[in-house]
């Protein structure tokens, strides 16, 4: 018989239950964790507000000291507050993803695996709470809290980034930067739901607290890295060609560029990295038959398609993990 087999309750008069009871018990048992999450939420909002107020008190100045006009030729004297705010917010999206992963690690460890490891789940199962209701409560509560909290943080983060758009900023603050993109749209909610689902699946599979937490962190890290590397492939790129070297608009995300031969074959810049020191890249590509320049890129208008595509992938993975978690629990219960 499995250690997760539900105790017999023939002698106990049972009544149908909803998630209200298990949710209330869960919030009471883990109230310290809920308060800690609330404190992190307030802290995150406070940091963004403080940075924006600090930056507002130290405006970016042009070379002539003017703070009211746009600096010409990209010449400006940036304040320490402005550069510090850029540095903090450049990794804001990564921080939000890590917070989502932390929720998944908590679900895998203290919320589920610890109860399975210690056997305290039997008390709930013996009180007319089915295994399905027990697991559903441990999915619904962290999912609802994480989605609510991260939605507020996304709004605060976008508000902080908006203040930087009026002045010069670094390349790692562009909309497509890995440290920014996940935390500015619905994708972060997909990460949160996936974290909860993966945490639950790892917990019911492993049933050991530390091992479940470690496995959850490993899986979520792998998903985050994979999406960060291949994100540009989630939506078709735009194509552009010209007889002259082309520049990119401020909001463009460059992907590939080079020259096209008369037959349409592509010659990339990196193909000429080994060219002779006295030969320019352009001469090298023309020597390979290049006649027109081309570029593949994502314009700023691709922000929402990329966000929604990534969110869809994360939600699909989360749904599969939830389905697998209930199937594993049912197999161990039966």
VENPEKA-V581816 format. One record per residue. N is the residue number from 1. RES is the residue in one letter. SS is DSSP state (2 for helix, 1 for strand, 0 for the rest). Layout:
BEGIN
n: (N | N)
res: (RES | RES)
ss: (SS | SS)
END
This chain:
BEGIN
n: (1 | 2 | 3 | 4 | 5 | 6 | 7 | 8 | 9 | 10 | 11 | 12 | 13 | 14 | 15 | 16 | 17 | 18 | 19 | 20 | 21 | 22 | 23 | 24 | 25 | 26 | 27 | 28 | 29 | 30 | 31 | 32 | 33 | 34 | 35 | 36 | 37 | 38 | 39 | 40 | 41 | 42 | 43 | 44 | 45 | 46 | 47 | 48 | 49 | 50 | 51 | 52 | 53 | 54 | 55 | 56 | 57 | 58 | 59 | 60 | 61 | 62 | 63 | 64 | 65 | 66 | 67 | 68 | 69 | 70 | 71 | 72 | 73 | 74 | 75 | 76 | 77 | 78 | 79 | 80 | 81 | 82 | 83 | 84 | 85 | 86 | 87 | 88 | 89 | 90 | 91 | 92 | 93 | 94 | 95 | 96 | 97 | 98 | 99 | 100 | 101 | 102 | 103 | 104 | 105 | 106 | 107 | 108 | 109 | 110 | 111 | 112 | 113 | 114 | 115 | 116 | 117 | 118 | 119 | 120 | 121 | 122 | 123 | 124 | 125 | 126 | 127 | 128 | 129 | 130 | 131 | 132 | 133 | 134 | 135 | 136 | 137 | 138 | 139 | 140 | 141 | 142 | 143 | 144 | 145 | 146 | 147 | 148 | 149 | 150 | 151 | 152 | 153 | 154 | 155 | 156 | 157 | 158 | 159 | 160 | 161 | 162 | 163 | 164 | 165 | 166 | 167 | 168 | 169 | 170 | 171 | 172 | 173 | 174 | 175 | 176 | 177 | 178 | 179 | 180 | 181 | 182 | 183 | 184 | 185 | 186 | 187 | 188 | 189 | 190 | 191 | 192 | 193 | 194 | 195 | 196 | 197 | 198 | 199 | 200 | 201 | 202 | 203 | 204 | 205 | 206 | 207 | 208 | 209 | 210 | 211 | 212 | 213 | 214 | 215 | 216 | 217 | 218 | 219 | 220 | 221 | 222 | 223 | 224 | 225 | 226 | 227 | 228 | 229 | 230 | 231 | 232 | 233 | 234 | 235 | 236 | 237 | 238 | 239 | 240 | 241 | 242 | 243 | 244 | 245 | 246 | 247 | 248 | 249 | 250 | 251 | 252 | 253 | 254 | 255 | 256 | 257 | 258 | 259 | 260 | 261 | 262 | 263 | 264 | 265 | 266 | 267 | 268 | 269 | 270 | 271 | 272 | 273 | 274 | 275 | 276 | 277 | 278 | 279 | 280 | 281 | 282 | 283 | 284 | 285 | 286 | 287 | 288 | 289 | 290 | 291 | 292 | 293 | 294 | 295 | 296 | 297 | 298 | 299 | 300 | 301 | 302 | 303 | 304 | 305 | 306 | 307 | 308 | 309 | 310 | 311 | 312 | 313 | 314 | 315 | 316 | 317 | 318 | 319 | 320 | 321 | 322 | 323 | 324 | 325 | 326 | 327 | 328 | 329 | 330 | 331 | 332 | 333 | 334)
res: (X | X | X | X | X | X | X | X | X | X | X | X | X | X | X | X | X | X | X | X | X | X | X | X | X | X | X | X | X | X | X | X | X | X | X | X | X | X | X | X | X | X | X | X | X | X | X | X | X | X | X | X | X | X | X | X | X | X | X | X | X | X | X | X | X | X | X | X | X | X | X | X | X | X | X | X | X | X | X | X | X | X | X | X | X | X | X | X | X | X | X | X | X | X | X | X | X | X | X | X | X | X | X | X | X | X | X | X | X | X | X | X | X | X | X | X | X | X | X | X | X | X | X | X | X | X | X | X | X | X | X | X | X | X | X | X | X | X | X | X | X | X | X | X | X | X | X | X | X | X | X | X | X | X | X | X | X | X | X | X | X | X | X | X | X | X | X | X | X | X | X | X | X | X | X | X | X | X | X | X | X | X | X | X | X | X | X | X | X | X | X | X | X | X | X | X | X | X | X | X | X | X | X | X | X | X | X | X | X | X | X | X | X | X | X | X | X | X | X | X | X | X | X | X | X | X | X | X | X | X | X | X | X | X | X | X | X | X | X | X | X | X | X | X | X | X | X | X | X | X | X | X | X | X | X | X | X | X | X | X | X | X | X | X | X | X | X | X | X | X | X | X | X | X | X | X | X | X | X | X | X | X | X | X | X | X | X | X | X | X | X | X | X | X | X | X | X | X | X | X | X | X | X | X | X | X | X | X | X | X | X | X | X | X | X | X | X | X | X | X | X | X | X | X | X | X | X | X | X | X | X | X | X | X)
ss: (0 | 0 | 0 | 0 | 0 | 0 | 0 | 0 | 0 | 0 | 0 | 0 | 0 | 0 | 0 | 0 | 0 | 0 | 2 | 2 | 2 | 2 | 2 | 2 | 2 | 2 | 2 | 2 | 2 | 0 | 2 | 2 | 2 | 2 | 2 | 2 | 2 | 2 | 2 | 2 | 2 | 2 | 2 | 2 | 2 | 2 | 2 | 2 | 2 | 2 | 2 | 2 | 2 | 2 | 2 | 2 | 2 | 0 | 0 | 0 | 1 | 1 | 0 | 0 | 0 | 0 | 0 | 0 | 0 | 0 | 0 | 2 | 2 | 2 | 0 | 1 | 1 | 0 | 0 | 2 | 2 | 2 | 2 | 2 | 2 | 2 | 2 | 2 | 2 | 0 | 0 | 2 | 2 | 2 | 2 | 2 | 2 | 2 | 2 | 2 | 2 | 2 | 2 | 2 | 2 | 2 | 2 | 2 | 2 | 2 | 2 | 2 | 2 | 2 | 2 | 2 | 2 | 2 | 0 | 0 | 2 | 2 | 2 | 2 | 2 | 0 | 0 | 0 | 0 | 0 | 2 | 2 | 2 | 2 | 2 | 2 | 2 | 2 | 2 | 2 | 2 | 2 | 2 | 2 | 2 | 2 | 2 | 2 | 2 | 2 | 2 | 2 | 2 | 2 | 2 | 2 | 2 | 2 | 2 | 2 | 2 | 2 | 2 | 2 | 0 | 0 | 0 | 0 | 0 | 0 | 2 | 2 | 2 | 0 | 0 | 0 | 0 | 0 | 0 | 0 | 2 | 2 | 2 | 0 | 0 | 0 | 2 | 2 | 2 | 2 | 2 | 2 | 2 | 2 | 2 | 2 | 2 | 2 | 2 | 2 | 2 | 2 | 2 | 2 | 2 | 2 | 0 | 0 | 2 | 2 | 2 | 2 | 2 | 2 | 2 | 2 | 2 | 2 | 2 | 2 | 2 | 2 | 2 | 2 | 2 | 2 | 2 | 2 | 2 | 2 | 2 | 2 | 2 | 2 | 0 | 0 | 0 | 1 | 1 | 1 | 1 | 1 | 0 | 0 | 0 | 0 | 0 | 0 | 0 | 0 | 0 | 0 | 1 | 1 | 1 | 1 | 1 | 1 | 1 | 1 | 1 | 0 | 0 | 0 | 0 | 1 | 1 | 1 | 2 | 2 | 2 | 2 | 0 | 0 | 0 | 0 | 0 | 0 | 0 | 0 | 2 | 2 | 2 | 2 | 2 | 2 | 2 | 0 | 0 | 1 | 1 | 1 | 1 | 1 | 1 | 1 | 1 | 1 | 0 | 2 | 2 | 2 | 2 | 2 | 2 | 2 | 2 | 2 | 2 | 2 | 2 | 2 | 2 | 2 | 2 | 2 | 2 | 2 | 2 | 2 | 2 | 2 | 2 | 2 | 2 | 2 | 2 | 2 | 2 | 2 | 2 | 2 | 2 | 0)
END
